[in-house]
Amino acid sequence: MSERTEKGNNPSLWQKLLDELDEKLQLGLLDRLKRVKAYHFESDLLFIELGTEEDEAYFRKGGAFQHLELIAQDATGVRELRLRSR
């Protein structure tokens, strides 16, 4: 059984995002998203609770967050991505 189905409210849309990252060879982002504690799609927002402090630090600095947000907007149609603190 896939562990992703227990992490959020829309497994098919989440899988679409993961597949897009895989297709674009964004393996660093993909690995980090596979470790999330939870995600939640709400209207045109995507909330992500990251799995580790390391992952949180990675997304809080540099362009990784903006890069992920652009890919998420394209793949899932969300307008905004928000990270939740652990």
Backbone torsions as a table, in degrees:
resi	resn	phi	psi	omega
1	MET	NA	139.8	-178.7
2	SER	-75.5	133.0	179.5
3	GLU	-73.8	-19.5	-178.0
4	ARG	-64.4	-30.7	-176.0
5	THR	-65.0	-21.2	-178.4
6	GLU	-93.2	-2.6	-172.2
7	LYS	-96.6	-13.0	-175.9
8	GLY	-162.9	-175.7	-171.3
9	ASN	-94.7	-7.1	-178.9
10	ASN	-145.1	77.8	-175.4
11	PRO	-58.8	-34.8	-178.4
12	SER	-69.7	-39.7	177.9
13	LEU	-70.4	-38.1	176.1
14	TRP	-62.6	-43.5	178.7
15	GLN	-63.7	-35.2	177.0
16	LYS	-61.1	-41.4	177.4
17	LEU	-64.9	-45.8	179.2
18	LEU	-62.3	-40.8	178.6
19	ASP	-64.0	-39.2	178.4
20	GLU	-63.9	-42.5	176.9
21	LEU	-62.6	-40.5	178.9
22	ASP	-65.3	-44.6	-179.2
23	GLU	-63.0	-36.1	-179.6
24	LYS	-87.7	7.1	179.5
25	LEU	57.2	38.4	176.0
26	GLN	-94.3	63.1	-169.8
27	LEU	-68.7	-30.7	176.5
28	GLY	-64.3	-45.8	177.0
29	LEU	-65.7	-41.5	-179.3
30	LEU	-60.2	-46.9	179.5
31	ASP	-59.9	-41.0	-179.3
32	ARG	-68.4	-37.9	179.3
33	LEU	-72.2	-27.1	176.3
34	LYS	-67.7	-19.1	-179.2
35	ARG	-97.2	5.7	-176.9
36	VAL	-61.6	148.9	174.4
37	LYS	-75.2	-42.0	-176.6
38	ALA	-160.5	157.8	172.3
39	TYR	-141.0	158.3	-179.9
40	HIS	-151.9	121.0	173.3
41	PHE	-90.5	128.5	179.4
42	GLU	-139.1	109.8	-176.3
43	SER	55.1	-114.3	-180.0
44	ASP	-109.4	26.9	177.3
45	LEU	-118.0	149.6	172.6
46	LEU	-125.5	118.7	176.3
47	PHE	-100.1	134.3	178.8
48	ILE	-128.7	126.8	172.0
49	GLU	-102.5	111.3	-174.7
50	LEU	-71.9	155.1	-173.0
51	GLY	-83.5	-28.5	-176.8
52	THR	-135.3	160.1	175.4
53	GLU	-63.8	-35.0	177.8
54	GLU	-60.7	-45.1	179.0
55	ASP	-64.7	-40.3	178.9
56	GLU	-62.0	-45.4	178.6
57	ALA	-61.9	-39.9	179.5
58	TYR	-59.2	-45.6	-177.7
59	PHE	-79.4	-22.2	-178.8
60	ARG	-79.6	-15.2	179.8
61	LYS	-121.1	159.2	175.7
62	GLY	67.3	-163.0	-175.4
63	GLY	-95.9	6.0	-176.5
64	ALA	-60.4	-41.4	-178.8
65	PHE	-64.1	-47.6	-179.2
66	GLN	-63.1	-39.0	178.6
67	HIS	-62.8	-47.0	178.1
68	LEU	-62.7	-41.3	-179.4
69	GLU	-61.1	-43.0	178.8
70	LEU	-62.7	-43.1	179.0
71	ILE	-66.8	-41.2	179.1
72	ALA	-63.9	-40.1	178.4
73	GLN	-61.1	-44.4	-178.9
74	ASP	-68.8	-44.3	-173.9
75	ALA	-77.1	-35.5	-171.5
76	THR	-117.8	-11.9	-179.7
77	GLY	82.6	8.0	177.0
78	VAL	-71.9	155.7	178.5
79	ARG	-92.8	-33.1	-172.9
80	GLU	-144.5	147.6	177.1
81	LEU	-116.9	133.9	178.4
82	ARG	-130.2	136.4	176.9
83	LEU	-96.6	138.1	175.2
84	ARG	-104.3	138.4	178.9
85	SER	-70.8	150.2	179.9
86	ARG	-70.4	NA	NA
